Amino acid sequence: MRYLLFVSLAIGLEGFSPIHYVHPALSSDCLESSVPKFSSVLFASSVDVVGHHISGLLFLKVMPDSSRRAVFSNEAGITYFDFEWKKNGEFKTYHVIKKLRKRIVLNTLRKDFELMLVPPALIKSIEKKGADGGYSAVRKREKLMFKTTADCRSIVSVDVIGRKSKLVTVRFFPEGKNIPDSVSIVHFNFNMKIGLKRLAQ
């Protein structure tokens, strides 16, 4: 019963379906093979930012046109935000509550969840394979460092490096599982943490 309203919202995103695992395609690109493969997945989520706490449910879905959608709502069905990353790299905000309707907040949330979803446009921006076996990409003035498992089954972590220091770390647990059971996103330049725990559907 507690998820009834949220499930109703998910149905509106062209049909809610149980999580569906898609086996990674054979590819010479380890990073591309490591990116989470799913059609839909639901996480219990908590966001702590500068003394404020928000909790709810995060629904991630890959749409028929390969765009990726992220909807974060509370358990009463009130939507905090509804984002979309199109295959061509375009980002669209369908809805966001007034408290989050600030450029810096929206940009931070967009970039954080982009690191978790790893949309096709971001994969294409990969620059090189690092000496430590990881992958790197450039996003404006930031450098993204991806680390994968040796068998290319999953991403282990993503670090965002600014001009002078590390800005964000995203970690996926457990290692070696393509669809993570939990995700931790920690900011170092200001007080913000996001925690996600996957729910059975």
C-alpha positions in Angstrom: 0.0 0.0 0.0 2.8 2.4 0.8 4.0 2.4 -2.8 0.6 2.6 -4.4 0.6 6.2 -5.4 4.2 6.1 -6.6 3.4 3.0 -8.8 0.5 4.9 -10.3 3.0 7.6 -11.3 5.3 5.1 -12.8 2.5 3.7 -14.9 2.2 7.2 -16.5 5.8 6.8 -17.8 4.5 4.5 -20.6 3.9 1.4 -18.4 5.4 0.4 -15.2 7.1 -3.1 -15.3 9.1 -5.1 -12.8 12.9 -4.7 -13.0 14.2 -6.3 -16.1 17.9 -7.3 -16.4 19.4 -6.9 -19.9 22.6 -8.8 -20.4 25.5 -6.5 -21.4 26.2 -6.7 -25.1 29.6 -8.1 -26.1 31.7 -5.0 -26.6 35.4 -4.0 -26.7 34.5 -1.0 -24.6 34.7 -2.0 -21.0 33.0 1.1 -19.7 30.0 0.7 -22.0 29.7 -3.0 -20.9 29.9 -1.9 -17.2 27.1 0.7 -17.4 23.9 -0.5 -15.5 21.6 -2.3 -17.9 17.9 -2.1 -16.8 14.5 -1.2 -18.1 13.2 0.1 -14.8 14.4 0.1 -11.2 13.1 1.6 -7.9 15.2 2.9 -5.1 14.4 4.1 -1.5 16.3 7.4 -1.5 17.5 10.0 1.0 19.1 13.4 0.3 20.9 15.4 3.0 21.9 18.9 1.9 23.0 21.7 4.1 21.0 20.6 7.1 17.9 19.6 5.2 16.7 16.0 4.7 14.5 14.7 2.0 13.5 11.0 1.6 11.3 9.2 -0.9 11.4 6.9 -3.9 13.5 7.2 -7.0 12.2 5.6 -10.1 14.6 5.1 -13.0 13.3 4.0 -16.4 14.8 3.6 -19.9 12.2 4.7 -22.4 11.5 3.1 -25.8 13.5 5.9 -27.6 16.5 5.0 -25.3 16.2 8.2 -23.3 16.5 7.8 -19.5 14.0 9.2 -17.0 14.4 9.8 -13.3 11.4 10.6 -11.0 11.9 11.3 -7.3 8.7 11.4 -5.2 7.7 11.0 -1.6 5.7 8.1 -0.4 2.5 10.1 -0.6 3.0 10.5 -4.3 4.2 14.1 -4.4 6.9 14.5 -7.1 10.0 16.4 -6.1 11.5 16.2 -9.6 11.0 14.5 -13.0 14.1 14.6 -15.3 14.9 13.1 -18.7 18.2 12.6 -20.5 17.6 12.1 -24.3 19.8 9.9 -26.4 21.3 12.9 -28.2 22.5 14.4 -24.9 19.6 16.9 -24.4 18.4 17.3 -20.8 14.8 18.1 -20.0 13.1 19.0 -16.7 9.4 18.0 -16.7 8.7 19.0 -13.1 10.5 20.2 -10.0 9.1 21.5 -6.7 9.6 25.2 -5.9 12.2 24.6 -3.2 14.5 22.9 -5.7 13.8 25.3 -8.5 17.3 27.0 -8.3 19.9 26.7 -11.1 22.7 25.5 -8.9 20.4 22.8 -7.2 19.0 21.6 -10.5 22.5 21.4 -12.1 23.9 19.5 -9.1 21.0 16.9 -9.1 21.2 16.5 -12.9 25.0 15.9 -12.8 24.7 13.5 -9.8 22.1 11.3 -11.3 23.8 11.4 -14.8 26.8 9.7 -13.2 24.6 6.9 -12.0 22.6 6.5 -15.2 25.6 7.1 -17.6 23.4 8.1 -20.6 24.7 7.4 -24.2 25.8 11.0 -24.7 28.1 10.8 -21.7 29.6 7.4 -22.8 30.5 9.0 -26.2 32.5 11.7 -24.3 35.0 9.2 -22.9 38.5 10.5 -23.5 40.9 7.6 -22.7 41.6 4.6 -20.6 43.7 5.6 -17.6 46.9 4.0 -16.5 45.1 2.6 -13.4 42.6 0.7 -15.7 39.9 3.3 -15.3 38.3 5.6 -17.8 38.1 9.4 -17.9 35.9 12.0 -19.6 35.7 15.8 -19.5 32.4 17.6 -18.5 33.0 21.3 -18.9 35.6 22.2 -16.2 35.4 18.8 -14.5 37.2 15.5 -15.1 35.2 12.3 -14.6 37.1 9.2 -13.5 35.3 5.9 -13.9 36.6 2.6 -12.3 35.1 -0.7 -13.4 35.5 -4.3 -12.2 38.2 -6.3 -14.0 35.5 -8.4 -15.9 33.8 -5.2 -17.1 30.5 -6.3 -15.4 29.9 -3.1 -13.4 31.1 0.3 -12.5 32.7 0.4 -9.1 33.0 4.2 -8.6 33.0 7.6 -10.3 35.1 10.5 -9.1 34.5 14.1 -10.2 37.7 16.1 -10.1 37.6 19.9 -10.2 40.5 22.3 -11.0 42.0 21.9 -7.5 40.4 19.0 -5.7 37.9 16.1 -5.8 34.3 17.4 -5.9 32.1 14.2 -5.8 32.4 10.5 -5.3 29.8 8.0 -6.5 30.1 4.4 -5.2 28.1 1.4 -6.3 27.6 -1.6 -4.0 28.2 -4.5 -4.2 31.1 -4.6 -6.7 30.5 -6.9 -9.6 26.7 -6.5 -9.7 25.5 -4.6 -12.8 22.4 -3.3 -11.1 23.7 -2.0 -7.8 21.9 -2.8 -4.5 22.9 0.6 -3.2 24.5 3.8 -4.3 26.3 6.5 -2.3 26.9 10.0 -3.7 29.0 12.3 -1.6 30.0 15.9 -2.3 33.2 17.4 -0.8 32.9 21.0 -1.7 29.6 21.4 0.3 27.5 19.4 2.6 25.4 17.1 0.4 24.9 13.3 0.5 22.6 11.1 -1.5 21.9 7.5 -0.5 20.0 4.9 -2.6 18.8 1.4 -1.7 17.1 -0.8 -4.4 13.7 -2.1 -3.6 12.1 -5.3 -4.9 9.3 -4.6 -7.3 
